[in-house]
Amino acid sequence: MKRSGWLASLAVLLALTMSACTGSKSADTTTAAPTTEAAETTAAGMTEESTAGIAETQEEITEAETTEEETSEEETTEAEPEMVYCRMPALLTSIGRSGDVEIVKSLCKKAGLRVSTNPAVTAEKLPADCKTLILAVGGLSHGLKAVGTDAEQELARAEALLAKAKEQGTVILAMFTGGSARRGSLTDFLIVPCFTAADEAVVVSEGDQDGLIRGILEENRIFGIYVEKAADAAAVLAEIFTDMPEETTEAAETPEEDSEPAAE
């Protein structure tokens, strides 16, 4: 009887123990499930955030590239230089003491322009009311010697004259009416500073076959007009001065100073 009671008690104890173990495993399983689910949810959230971040970065890169392209297009499509309309009174001078100053003077008369002429004008003698300074560019060594000067002195006169014109707001019109035969080391020496400082230029095409003048004009964004022959420049001058007051075309011509010898 006692033995049967002891066995019954042992059976109950074993049953309780097994029940406790089973409950513990269920609890563990129940606890682990939410943890796994939370981890999966967190991973999914991180994936969505990463995807959104990548998309945002790609969008920023695209916007930056678009901005760069627009900026590049704006730089490429800069406005071309426009014609500068000249005004009276105008003064014609020679840079290089060649016969080109007489050619330009003749072209001005043909265009109906009454300009004053001073082949050797200096910065100090440039009139304060001068609205346009016309440069007849072309070097002639005999011309320089005839007036007792040289290339360096002529360059110094030109640079000072151009600086004074810029200072007082005088428009500078540089002209080269000679052909290729008129080009040479002396003329090229004077072309560079004159056309670099010019506001506008008139050039005979045949005299710029190497593109020296065109390169200067493009680099400095200066409006240039090319003509086939010197005689064609008269019509160009008439157009350039079209906005001048009518009465200025009848102005008396200023007496010439320091006239240069006849062109060779």
C-alpha positions in Angstrom: 0.0 0.0 0.0 2.8 2.4 0.9 4.7 1.4 -2.2 1.6 2.1 -4.4 1.2 5.6 -2.9 4.9 6.4 -3.4 4.7 5.4 -7.1 1.6 7.5 -7.6 3.4 10.5 -6.1 6.4 9.9 -8.3 4.1 9.8 -11.4 2.5 13.1 -10.4 5.9 14.7 -9.9 7.1 13.5 -13.4 3.9 14.9 -15.0 4.4 18.3 -13.4 8.1 18.4 -14.4 7.2 17.6 -18.1 4.5 20.2 -18.1 6.9 22.8 -16.8 9.4 22.0 -19.5 6.8 22.1 -22.2 5.6 25.5 -20.9 9.2 26.9 -20.9 9.8 25.9 -24.5 6.6 27.5 -25.6 7.5 30.7 -23.8 10.9 30.6 -25.5 9.3 30.1 -28.8 6.8 32.8 -28.2 9.5 35.2 -27.0 11.8 34.4 -30.0 9.1 35.0 -32.6 8.5 38.7 -31.9 12.3 39.2 -31.8 12.7 37.6 -35.2 9.8 39.6 -36.5 11.2 42.8 -35.1 14.6 42.1 -36.7 12.9 41.5 -40.0 10.9 44.7 -39.7 14.0 46.6 -38.8 16.0 45.2 -41.7 13.1 46.0 -44.1 13.0 49.6 -42.8 16.8 50.0 -43.2 16.5 48.6 -46.8 13.8 51.2 -47.6 15.8 54.0 -46.1 18.9 52.9 -48.0 17.0 52.8 -51.3 15.5 56.2 -50.6 18.9 57.6 -49.8 20.4 56.2 -53.0 17.6 57.6 -55.1 18.0 61.0 -53.5 21.7 61.0 -54.1 21.2 60.0 -57.8 18.7 62.8 -58.1 21.2 65.4 -56.7 23.9 64.2 -59.1 21.5 64.5 -62.0 20.5 68.0 -61.0 24.2 69.0 -60.6 25.0 67.6 -64.1 22.1 69.5 -65.6 23.2 72.7 -63.9 26.7 72.2 -65.3 25.4 71.6 -68.8 23.2 74.7 -68.6 26.2 76.8 -67.4 28.4 75.3 -70.2 25.7 76.2 -72.8 25.4 79.7 -71.5 29.2 80.2 -71.7 29.2 78.7 -75.2 26.4 80.9 -76.4 27.7 84.3 -75.2 26.5 87.2 -77.3 28.6 88.2 -80.2 30.2 91.7 -80.2 28.0 94.3 -81.8 28.8 97.2 -84.1 29.9 100.3 -82.3 28.4 103.5 -83.8 30.9 106.2 -84.0 30.3 109.9 -83.4 31.7 113.2 -84.4 34.0 115.0 -83.9 36.5 112.5 -85.1 40.3 112.6 -85.5 42.3 110.6 -87.9 46.0 109.7 -87.1 48.7 107.5 -88.5 50.2 104.7 -86.5 53.4 103.8 -88.4 53.7 106.8 -90.6 52.8 105.0 -93.8 50.7 106.3 -96.8 47.7 104.4 -95.3 46.6 107.5 -93.5 46.0 109.3 -96.8 44.0 106.3 -98.0 41.8 106.4 -94.9 41.4 110.2 -95.2 40.2 109.7 -98.8 37.7 107.0 -97.7 36.3 109.3 -95.0 35.7 112.1 -97.6 34.1 109.6 -99.9 31.8 108.5 -97.0 30.8 112.2 -96.5 32.7 112.5 -93.2 34.6 115.6 -92.3 37.3 114.4 -89.9 40.3 116.3 -88.7 43.7 114.7 -89.5 46.9 114.8 -87.5 49.3 112.0 -88.4 51.5 112.6 -85.4 49.0 113.5 -82.7 50.1 112.8 -79.2 48.2 112.0 -76.1 48.7 115.5 -74.8 47.2 117.0 -78.0 44.2 114.7 -78.2 41.1 117.0 -78.0 39.0 116.4 -74.9 35.9 116.6 -77.1 37.1 114.0 -79.6 34.4 111.3 -79.8 36.2 109.0 -82.3 39.8 108.3 -82.8 40.5 106.7 -86.2 43.8 104.8 -86.5 45.3 104.2 -89.9 47.7 101.4 -89.0 50.6 100.6 -91.2 54.4 100.8 -90.6 56.8 102.4 -93.0 60.5 102.7 -91.9 61.2 105.5 -94.3 58.2 107.4 -93.0 59.5 107.1 -89.4 63.0 108.2 -90.4 61.6 111.2 -92.3 60.1 112.6 -89.1 63.0 111.6 -86.9 61.5 108.8 -85.0 61.7 105.0 -84.8 59.5 102.0 -84.1 59.9 102.0 -80.3 59.1 105.7 -80.2 56.1 105.3 -82.5 54.8 102.4 -80.3 55.2 104.6 -77.2 53.2 107.4 -78.8 50.5 105.0 -79.9 50.2 103.4 -76.4 50.0 106.8 -74.7 47.4 108.0 -77.2 45.3 104.9 -76.8 45.4 105.1 -73.0 44.3 108.8 -73.2 41.5 107.9 -75.6 40.3 105.2 -73.2 40.5 107.5 -70.2 38.3 110.2 -71.8 35.8 107.8 -73.4 36.8 108.3 -77.0 35.8 105.4 -79.3 38.8 103.8 -81.1 38.3 102.7 -84.7 41.4 100.8 -86.0 41.8 100.4 -89.7 44.1 98.3 -91.9 43.6 99.1 -95.6 46.8 97.6 -96.9 47.1 94.2 -98.6 49.5 91.4 -97.7 52.3 93.4 -99.2 51.8 96.0 -96.6 52.3 93.5 -93.8 55.8 93.1 -92.3 57.5 93.0 -88.9 57.1 96.8 -88.3 53.4 96.8 -89.2 52.7 93.6 -87.1 54.6 95.3 -84.3 52.1 98.1 -84.3 49.0 96.1 -85.2 48.9 94.2 -82.0 48.5 97.1 -79.5 46.2 99.1 -81.8 43.7 96.4 -82.6 43.8 95.1 -79.0 42.8 98.5 -77.7 40.2 99.2 -80.5 36.5 99.3 -79.9 35.9 98.4 -83.6 37.9 97.5 -86.6 37.8 97.7 -90.4 40.1 95.4 -92.3 40.9 94.6 -95.9 40.6 90.8 -96.0 43.7 90.2 -98.2 45.8 91.9 -95.6 44.9 89.4 -92.9 45.5 86.1 -94.6 47.4 84.8 -91.6 44.5 85.7 -89.2 46.6 87.8 -86.9 44.1 90.6 -86.7 41.1 88.3 -86.6 42.6 86.4 -83.7 43.1 89.7 -81.8 39.5 90.7 -82.4 38.1 87.4 -81.4 40.2 87.1 -78.3 39.2 90.6 -77.1 35.6 90.4 -78.4 35.9 93.3 -80.7 33.5 93.9 -83.6 35.4 93.7 -86.9 34.3 94.4 -90.4 36.2 92.8 -93.3 36.0 94.2 -96.9 37.4 92.8 -100.1 39.1 96.0 -101.2 40.0 99.3 -99.6 37.4 101.3 -101.6 34.6 99.2 -100.0 35.5 100.7 -96.6 33.9 104.0 -97.6 30.4 102.5 -97.3 31.3 100.8 -94.0 32.5 104.2 -92.6 29.2 105.8 -93.7 27.3 103.1 -91.9 29.4 103.3 -88.8 28.7 107.0 -88.5 25.0 106.9 -89.4 23.7 107.9 -86.0 25.8 111.2 -85.8 23.9 114.5 -85.8 23.4 115.8 -89.3 25.2 119.1 -88.7 28.5 117.4 -87.8 29.0 116.2 -91.4 29.4 119.8 -92.4 31.9 120.7 -89.7 35.0 122.5 -90.9 38.1 120.3 -91.2 40.7 121.0 -88.6 44.1 122.0 -90.1 46.6 119.2 -90.2 49.6 119.2 -87.9 53.0 117.6 -88.5 52.0 116.4 -92.0 53.9 113.3 -93.0 55.9 113.0 -96.3 54.2 111.6 -99.3 53.6 107.9 -99.1 56.2 105.7 -100.8 
